[in-house]
Amino acid sequence: MLLDELMKKLDEKKDRIIEIRRYLHEHPELSFQEEETAKYISDFYTEVPVDSVETNFGGERGVVITINGSKPGKIIAIRADFDALPIKEETGLPFASKNEGVMHACGHDGHTAYMLVLAETLAEFKDQLKGTIRVIHQPAEEAPPGGAIGMIKAGVLDGVDTIIGIHVMSNMKTGHIYYRSGNTQTGRSYFKLVVQGRGGHGSSPHLANDAIVAASSFVMNVQTIVSRRINPFETASVTIGNFDGKGTFNVIKDSVTIEGDVRTMSPETREIVENGVRVFAEGLETSYGVKSILEYNNDYPVLYNDPDVTEHVRQALEQASIPEVEAVLETLPQPPSEDFAYYLEKIPGCFFYVGACPESGEAYPHHHPKFDINEKSLIISAKAMASVVASFCDSSET
């Protein structure tokens, strides 16, 4: 049976997956700057019997691999991201980042490592596959507008019937796989507001127009959008992450810059929040006589897992009886945003999660300087994706 052979071969390569992950962890690169990582990925396939390797896909260093099965069938895409974050690593790991101020603090090194070895293994068994496997190595998941958009525009989904993705999660139990149908991860928006007043001396406030006072009013008011404009059964958050009002104690600031983050779980809620932010920003001009300059961008959409595809994934994972997997469980909605959502806007698919909680010590969250994963999650990810791919191939119809 194909799946049994895939599992056996992946077991033989388990240590190699870890070696690749550690190398990538030592050499992280920021979003849209992943030149060496992209080269490492494309070089990996030099001796692998894939049918094509396309580099610089989408113009942003994406790498796309095609594996044609011996029998006709559907086209299944599987995706792994490979960018890192502008974070100074504090893990103390022997394979910690060698690039100062850059760190794989989200697990993308693990995604790439398992995917490389899985793709190699699938290629070795392509005479038993139905249809086509398209392997998407995507850059720039972490930074808007995200690498997915460019790859989609370049045609990475052309002809694809279904797309599948995995994320390792440090806050989920190792040995567990998690799925969710429907709206699963939040959409994200960003805004920047410049409040322009009139500067002056602290001894003569009547001759100035204090931008800090006006901006502070805005910060307090936008918090009422969630508490008073959003249905309590809906998901939304508004975070002010930057309030640039630093100055001198006796000088009234003439301008303040505010930056905010918005997360919502539906397009309707996203629209309510945006309208609220705009109303409060415009209201400052009337209430305080300042000028409001607002930039508001909706980027990553809500991640929507197709119910039929997700059910297929769930059944495939349960029927595979992967030895390292204790349970396949439904998860609650996830607050972070993910640019895999762009693929799911175009075609049906499923994005699911592999637990990667470290065995000892604290499980630090993603994007933390001490973030790390349990490397047992890597072979689980490879086997889980192999199970899903094999299942889709078995059910593939021309």
N, C-alpha and C positions, 0 to 999 in steps of 0.2 A: 504493500500500500504506500502511495506517495508520501502521505503525512508521516508515517513511521520512518521512512527513509530520511526525510527532511530532519526529523527530530534527532535521529541518530547522528547525522552528519553535523548538526549544530552543536550537539554535545561534544563532539570531537574538537570543535572550534571555540569552545567556551572561553578558554584562557586567552585566545587571540582577540576576542572581542574586548576583553578587559585591557589588554595591551594597547589596542587602538584607542580606546577611550582615554587611557592615561596619557598617551602621546598628545592627543587632541586637547586634553585638559591643560597640559603644559604649554600649549601654543595657541591660546585663544586669540580671536580677532573680532573687532567690532563690526556691527551691522554695516553693510555696504562697503566694507574694507577687507573682506575675507579672501584675499588673493592667494595666500599660501594654503589655506584650508581647502579652497576650491581645487587647487592644483593637486593637493594630496588625494582628494577624492577621485579626480579624473585619472591620476596615475595609478590608483589602486586597481582600476579596471583594465589596465593594459594587458594583463595575462588572463583575464576572466572572459569566458565564452559568451559574452552578451552580444546582442545584435547591433547595437549602436550606442555611442557615447556622444552626447551633445553638450558642449561646454559654453560658458557665458550665456546661458539660456535666459532670455529676458533682459539681457544687457547688464545684469547685476551678479554675475559669477555663479548662476545656477547651473547645476549639472543634472542632466536627464538621461536615464538609462532605459533601453528597450530590451525586453526579453520576450522573444516570440516562442510560444509553445508549438508543439508539433501538430496540434489539431486546432481547427478554427474555433473561435469563441469570443467572448466579450473582452473588453479592455479594462483592466483593473489598475488603478494608480495607487501607489503607496508613497507616503511622504515623510521625510525627516529634515529638520532644520539644523543649521550648523553655525550660527553666529553666537557671539558672547556679549558680555555686558561691561560697561565702564565702571567696574568695581575693583577695589584693591583686595585681593584674596587674603584671608586670615585663617585658613584652615590648618596650616602647618603640615599639610600632606607632603610626602616625599616627591610627589609629582605635581606640586602646586604650580600655578602660572609663572612662566618666565617672562611674560610681557607685563611690565609694571602698569598697574591701574586697569588691567583688563582681566576678566575672569569668566569662566564657564560657571555661572551661578544659577543656571536654570535647567541644566541637564542635557543641553543640545549636543554636547560631546558624546554622551551616552546614546542619544538618538542616532547620531551618525555612525557610531561604532557598530551598533547592532544591525543597522540597515545595510552597511557595507558587506558584512559577512552574510547576512540573509540573502542579499541580492546575488552574491557570489554562489551561494548554495542553490538558490532557485535556478540560476543559469546552468549549473551542473546537472540539473534534473529537467531541463526544458523539454526533453523528448517525451516526458510524461505529462506535460502541462497542456491544458486547453486554453486557447485565447492568448492574450498578450498582457505582460506585466510591465507597467511604466513606473520606474523608480524615480521619484522626484527628490533631489537633494537641494533644498531651498535655503538661500541666504536671507539675512535681514528680517527675521521674524520679530525681533525685539523693537525695531525702530520704525515708526510710521514714515511713509505709508505702508511699509511692510514689503517683503520680497515676493509675496504671493501674487500681488497685483501685476507686476511686470511679467511674471512667468505665465499668468493667465492670458495677458494681452499677446504674448508671444506664441500662444497656442498649446500650452502644456496640457490642457484638458480636451483638446480636439479629439473627438471620437471616444473619449473615456466614458464608460458606463457608471463606474462607482469609484470613489476615492476613500481611502482609509488612512488614519493617522493615530499615533500613540504619543502620549506624554508621560514620562516617569515623574512620580510625585513623592517628594520627601516627606510629606505630611500624611501619606497613606501607607497602610501596613504592607510590608514586603511579603509577597506570597498571595496577595489579593489583587484581582483585576476588577476595575470599576467601569461601568457604562451608564449612559443616560440617554433617553429618547427625547426628541423635541428640543426646545430651547435649553442649552446646557451651560454656555459661558456668556458673560455679559458683553454687550457692545461698549465701545469706549469713545469718549469725546474729550477734546482739549480746548481750553479757552485761555486767552490772555487779554487782560483789560489794563489799559493805561489810563489812569485818572489824572488829568492835567488841570491843576489849579493855578495859584499864583503864590510864589514864594515871598517870604518876608522875615522880619525879625520877631522873635518871641515876645518882645516887649510891646509890639504894636500889631497884635493879631487882626485888628480891624482894617489894617491896610493890606492884608494878605487874604488868600483863600486856601485854607488848609486842605491839601490833597489827602493827608492821612486820615483826617476825620471823615471825609467823604468815602474813601476806600474802606475804612473800617465799617461804615454803615453797610456797604455792599456785602462785605464778608458775612455779617450777621444776617442780613436779609436773605441771601441765597440759601442759607440753611433751612429756611422755612419752605423752600420748594418741595423738599422731600417730605417734611412733616405735615404740610398743609395743602399740597397740590397733587401728591401721588397717592393712589389707592394703597392702603396699608398692606394689601395682599400682593402688590407688585414690588419689584426689586429696583432700587435706585440709590445712588450715593453721589454726593457732591463734596469734593475735597479741595480745599485751598492749600496747595503745596508750596507756594512761594508768595511772599508779601514783601516786595522790595521797597521798604520805606526807610532804610537806614540813612541817617544824616547827622547833623550836629544838634546837641540838646537845646540850643537856644535859637535854632533857625527853623522856620516853618517851611516844610517841603512843598515844592511847586508841583511835583508829579510823583506818582506811585505806580508800580507795575505789579499786577496780581496774575498768577497763573493757577489754573484749576483743572481738576480731573473729574470726569463724569462717567459713571458706569450704570448701565440700564439693561434690562432683560427683554425689552420689546421696543419696536420702532415707535409705538404710540407714546410710551414713557419717555423715550429719548427726545421726542418732539416737545413734550410738556416741559422737560427740564431746560431745553435750549430756549424755548420761548420765555421761561421764567428768568433765566440769566440775562437775556436781552432786555426784558422789561426793567429789571432792577438796574442794569447798567445805564440805560437811557434815562431812568428816573433820577439818577444822580445829577444830571444836567439841570433838571427843574428844581430839585430839592436843594442843591448845593451850589449851583451856578458854575460847576466845573465842566470840562469837556471829557466825554467818555469815548475812548477808541477801543472797540472790541473786535478781537479776532476769535472766531469760533469754528472749530473743525470737527466734524464727525469722521472718525476713521474706522477702526475695526468693527464690523457689524456683530450682531448677536450670533453666536455659534449654534446652528440648528442641526441636530442629528436626525437624519431621515428615519422615521419609525420602522419601516420595513427593513432597511439596511441594518439598523441597530439590532433588531431582533435576529437577523441572520448572523450578525457578529456574536451576539450572546450565545446562540445555539452552537455555533462553531467552537467557541471557547470552552463551553461546558462539555461538548462531545469529545473534544481533543484529550481531555483528562491529562493535562500537562502535569508531570510529577511535582514540579516546584510550585504549582498553584493550589492553594488551599480553598479558595472560594472565588466565584465570579458574582459580583454584587452590584446592585443599582446604587448610584451615588446621588447626593444632593446636587443642585446647581452649583457651579464653580464661579466665584467672584472675578477672577482674573479674565482678561480678554486675550484673544488668540487669533492670529491672522489666517489660520486654517479655515476660519469662518468664511473667507472670501471664496474658497473652493466650494464650500457647501452651499453658497448662494447660487452657484452655477449648475452643479450636478448633485445627485443624492450621494450621501456618504455617511461616515461615522468616525468620530474622534473619541477615543477611549483612553483609560488611564491605567498605568501599571504602578502598584505601590513600590516605593523605594526608600522607606524609612530605615535609617541606619540602625544596625543591631545594638550599638552601644553609644552612649552620649546623647546629647540633645539633637532633636530633629529640627534643624534650622530651616526657615521658610525659603522659598525660591527668591532670588535676588538679594540674599543676605551674604555678607563677606565670609561667613563660615558654612555656607551651604555645601552639602555633600549628599551623595546618594549611596544606597546599598548596591554594590555592584552585582549582587544576585539578580537585581531587576533587569540586567542587560540580557541574560539568556532567557529570562521570562518574556521580555519584550520580543526577542527574536522568535521564540517558539509561538507566542501568541499571534504575531503577525503571520507567521508561516501557516498556522492553523486557519486563520481567516482567508488567506490567499488560496490555500488548497481547497477550502470549502467553496469559495466562489468559482474556482476553476472547475470543480466537480459539477457544479450546477450551471456552468456556462453553456449558453445556447447560441447558435449562429442566428 
